[in-house]
Amino acid sequence: MSNIQNYINQAASSGKKQLAVLIDPDKVDDQNIASLIGKIKEAHVDLIFVGGSLMIHNNFEKTIHTLKKQLDCPVIIFPGHPMQISAKADAILLLSLISGRNADLLIGQHVHAAPLLRFSGLEIMPTGYILIDGDMPTTVSYISNTQPIPKDKPEIAACTAMAGEMLGLKNIYLEAGSGAKAAVPIPVIKAVKDQLSIPLIVGGGIKDAPTAKAIAEAGADIIVVGSAIEQDISLIQSLAEAIHSVAI
């Protein structure tokens, strides 16, 4: 699919809510990816995100190739490291960790990745990445060496998102972290959405369909679920039905 950012913008403008399934290449193999793809097709999942904080099994390129070969929906890299780049995908979220004060994740790693990105042919989707406290330390907070925004400070999250949009970022991603105990709180999502005119992505700590639906109703345009699906892929259908039932 060409110009995925426009596709996402149009869906957000029309009030269509989208489910993105986050796939960690370290968590799939030839057997379980086939079952996962079957469930994704049945549920009419909108987007696939691929990535992880650590790449232990060197399965990144193979996973993307398999997904692209068997699915029609966009496959977007959600990089946990600047080397997670593959021309086999459709696009990449160029994440800038705007909630932290780690310069390496604001611009440093982007400088190293820029030449590879330029020649990859990938659609580049500049995205402001905002960590929100999910009631426990997560891999992303540890690896990024940053503190998440307190979950009871929605005004900080809202002002951070505003700044990201003013800097020209095309999406805002609120993240509680992989495996977080709690999802991003509804008041935080509402506060951020009220200040944005660009798509809002929300992920982390989403374990069931009612939570996903509440997050969509609060203003998230794309709801990302990964860890819960790793535990039970049958959740994909109920998550998709709940999210797609929300119309704004």
Rosetta blueprint (number, residue, H / E / L):
1 M L
2 S L
3 N L
4 I H
5 Q H
6 N H
7 Y H
8 I H
9 N H
10 Q H
11 A H
12 A H
13 S H
14 S H
15 G L
16 K E
17 K L
18 Q E
19 L E
20 A E
21 V E
22 L E
23 I E
24 D L
25 P H
26 D H
27 K H
28 V L
29 D L
30 D H
31 Q H
32 N H
33 I H
34 A H
35 S H
36 L H
37 I H
38 G H
39 K H
40 I H
41 K H
42 E H
43 A H
44 H L
45 V L
46 D L
47 L E
48 I E
49 F E
50 V E
51 G L
52 G L
53 S L
54 L L
55 M L
56 I L
57 H L
58 N L
59 N L
60 F H
61 E H
62 K H
63 T H
64 I H
65 H H
66 T H
67 L H
68 K H
69 K H
70 Q H
71 L L
72 D L
73 C L
74 P L
75 V E
76 I E
77 I E
78 F L
79 P L
80 G L
81 H L
82 P L
83 M L
84 Q L
85 I L
86 S L
87 A L
88 K L
89 A L
90 D L
91 A E
92 I E
93 L E
94 L E
95 L E
96 S E
97 L E
98 I L
99 S L
100 G L
101 R L
102 N L
103 A H
104 D H
105 L H
106 L H
107 I H
108 G H
109 Q H
110 H H
111 V H
112 H H
113 A H
114 A H
115 P H
116 L H
117 L H
118 R H
119 F H
120 S H
121 G L
122 L L
123 E E
124 I E
125 M E
126 P E
127 T E
128 G E
129 Y E
130 I E
131 L E
132 I E
133 D L
134 G L
135 D L
136 M L
137 P L
138 T L
139 T H
140 V H
141 S H
142 Y H
143 I H
144 S H
145 N L
146 T L
147 Q L
148 P L
149 I E
150 P L
151 K L
152 D L
153 K L
154 P H
155 E H
156 I H
157 A H
158 A H
159 C H
160 T H
161 A H
162 M H
163 A H
164 G H
165 E H
166 M H
167 L L
168 G L
169 L L
170 K L
171 N E
172 I E
173 Y E
174 L E
175 E E
176 A L
177 G L
178 S L
179 G L
180 A L
181 K L
182 A L
183 A L
184 V L
185 P L
186 I H
187 P H
188 V H
189 I H
190 K H
191 A H
192 V H
193 K H
194 D L
195 Q L
196 L L
197 S L
198 I L
199 P L
200 L E
201 I E
202 V E
203 G E
204 G L
205 G L
206 I L
207 K L
208 D L
209 A H
210 P H
211 T H
212 A H
213 K H
214 A H
215 I H
216 A H
217 E H
218 A H
219 G L
220 A L
221 D L
222 I E
223 I E
224 V E
225 V E
226 G L
227 S H
228 A H
229 I H
230 E H
231 Q H
232 D L
233 I L
234 S L
235 L H
236 I H
237 Q H
238 S H
239 L H
240 A H
241 E H
242 A H
243 I H
244 H H
245 S L
246 V L
247 A E
248 I L
